[in-house]
Amino acid sequence: MEILPPPASSATPSHIVYGLEDKIPLGTSVLVGVQHVSAMVVGTITPPLILAGALKFSQADTAYLVSIALLASAFGTWLQCRQRGPVGSGLLSVTGTSFAFLQPLTVAGQAGGLALMLGMSCVTAPLLIALSPFIARLRKVFTPLVSGVVVLLIGTSLIPTAFYGLSAKVGSNTPPWMGLVVGMVVIGVIVSAQATGRAWARIAGAACGVVVGCIVCGLFGGLNAPEASSGGWITIPRLFPHGFAFDWKFVPPFAFIYLVSMLEAIGDITATSQLSGLTPSGPAHWKRVSGGVMADGIVSTVAACFGGFPSATYAQNNGVIQITGVASRRVGYVMVVILALLGVFPAVGRWITVMPPPVLGGLALMMFGLVAVAGVRLLVSAGLGQREGVIVALSLGVGLGLPTQPKLLESLPGILHSLLESGISAGGLTALVLNLVWRTKSGDESMGHGHTVG
């Protein structure tokens, strides 16, 4: 399985090694697919683990939630990559469990356990399916300016989480700063691979960084085998395994978070389109966005029916596309197989989740930073004039500042608290409202340079 660059094509931008529809060698697709899974698998299983710890779920229920999260990710990624009819973006788009729902899921869990958590997820998820056909008509609302702000906030909000790994201890007899050193080693290998300018180095750079980081951790006693689990060797999905419950008072917070999830998906898919060398405007683009949002709605509904939490299109995998230069959606099918195996055979998945935290932290810092850069590129494509600069400044100020004041948020009415608790939600809403209220002289808010989308 030799890794070779594709034949030169004038239709493929120079920064892309493999374009969206390029045929890619099996060895290369597996290598890139593993890097994508490494970038998102921890994020996929972390929300159910957090909720299980907070709500005191049993080990059996926790193991099942993790397996369903991985299976739902495989199903969602398959829907996104294949694009059949109105479903799927047709891009190398990856789905995983959404962190945005942690707060409403926790409150629902305290009130009615898993039955209410999953029931509310299942009932409100079809909102995405219902809205997806109308996204193109809302393009003057969800502009590159608004999407750029959302993607930038996604990246900047994720970056601090990378330092939890970088600050983790390596072994038992090393200084506290050793994790930071390991992370810098991982980043150094990735940057060095990028600096060579060679296609094979870009594709393998992140994987090489992880391997070198694991070796360094192993030398200092920081590489351990996974712990034995009480769960079975095979997970078989069950329909409504915890029952079904519903309460009208939980509809507004769940419905709004799905709207925020839709806004994030628009930004993520727009960024993926741009990184794939596609024009992030026009009918074809909005068909991709509409299909991607519909896929998110379908997978969230199906996941809830089988005992899983809501899913969303992930942003961090855009960083892998940017690092490797591989945008071929065929890599997505490799990911589907890997994620499905991890979900069906939970014992296999535990080996991936024991990657040393400093290694994961170094990789995450690089990936999340590149997600923020993708947001900056979207903002630049929208045109940063005086109006756009003010909107971006205020949106970033609200999105980054408001979450740091929990007492202020707690003093707000319930609906406002739910709306503004997430920095992505607060900043994205600020950008959306300002972009609608502050209209340009020409009346065209869709782009910054006077050309329209669609």
MOSULFEN-V579412 format. One record per backbone hydrogen bond with DSSP energy under -1.0 kcal/mol. NH is the residue of the N-H (numbers start at 0). CO is the residue of the C=O. Records with the same first field share a line. If there is no record, write none. Layout:
BEGIN
NH: CO / CO
END
This chain:
BEGIN
11: 8
15: 12
16: 324
17: 324
28: 24
29: 25
30: 26
31: 27
32: 28
33: 29
34: 30
35: 31
36: 32
37: 33
38: 34
39: 35
40: 36
43: 39
44: 40
45: 41
48: 44
49: 45
50: 46
51: 47
52: 48
53: 49
54: 50
56: 51
61: 57
62: 58
63: 59
64: 60
65: 61
66: 62
67: 63
68: 64
69: 65
70: 66
71: 67
72: 68
73: 69
74: 70
75: 71
76: 72
77: 73
78: 74
79: 75
80: 76
81: 77
82: 78
83: 86
86: 83
87: 290
89: 79
92: 90
95: 311
97: 309
101: 98
104: 100
105: 101
106: 102
107: 103
108: 104
109: 105
110: 106
111: 107
112: 108
116: 112
117: 113
118: 114
119: 115
120: 116
121: 117
122: 118
123: 119
124: 120
126: 123
127: 124
129: 125
130: 126
131: 127
133: 130
134: 131
138: 135
140: 137
141: 137
142: 140
146: 142
147: 143
148: 144
149: 145
150: 146
151: 147
152: 148
153: 149
154: 150
155: 151
156: 152
157: 153
158: 154
160: 157
161: 158
162: 159
163: 160
165: 161
166: 162
167: 164
177: 174
180: 176
181: 177
182: 178
183: 179
184: 180
185: 181
186: 182
187: 183
188: 184
189: 185
190: 186
191: 187
192: 188
193: 189
194: 190
196: 193
201: 197
202: 198
203: 199
204: 200
207: 203
208: 204
209: 205
210: 206
211: 207
212: 208
213: 209
214: 210
215: 211
216: 212
217: 213
218: 214
219: 215
220: 217
221: 216
234: 343
239: 304
242: 239
244: 114
249: 246
250: 247
253: 249
254: 250
255: 251
256: 252
257: 253
258: 254
259: 255
260: 256
261: 257
262: 258
263: 259
264: 260
265: 261
266: 262
267: 263
268: 264
269: 265
270: 266
271: 267
272: 268
273: 269
274: 270
275: 271
276: 273
277: 272
280: 278
285: 281
286: 282
287: 283
288: 284
289: 285
290: 286
291: 287
292: 288
293: 289
294: 290
295: 291
296: 292
297: 293
298: 294
299: 295
300: 296
301: 297
302: 298
303: 299
304: 300
305: 301
306: 303
307: 302
311: 95
313: 93
317: 314
320: 316
321: 317
322: 318
323: 319
324: 320
326: 17
328: 19
330: 327
334: 330
335: 331
336: 332
337: 333
338: 334
339: 335
340: 336
341: 337
342: 338
343: 339
344: 340
347: 344
348: 344
349: 345
350: 347
352: 348
354: 351
359: 355
360: 356
361: 357
362: 358
363: 359
364: 360
365: 361
366: 362
367: 363
368: 364
369: 365
370: 366
371: 367
372: 368
373: 369
374: 370
375: 371
376: 372
377: 373
378: 374
379: 375
380: 376
381: 377
384: 382
388: 384
389: 385
390: 386
391: 387
392: 388
393: 389
394: 390
395: 391
396: 392
397: 393
398: 394
399: 395
400: 396
401: 397
403: 400
404: 401
408: 404
409: 405
410: 406
411: 408
416: 412
417: 413
418: 414
419: 415
420: 416
425: 421
426: 422
427: 423
428: 424
429: 425
430: 426
431: 427
432: 428
433: 429
434: 430
435: 431
436: 432
437: 433
438: 436
442: 439
END
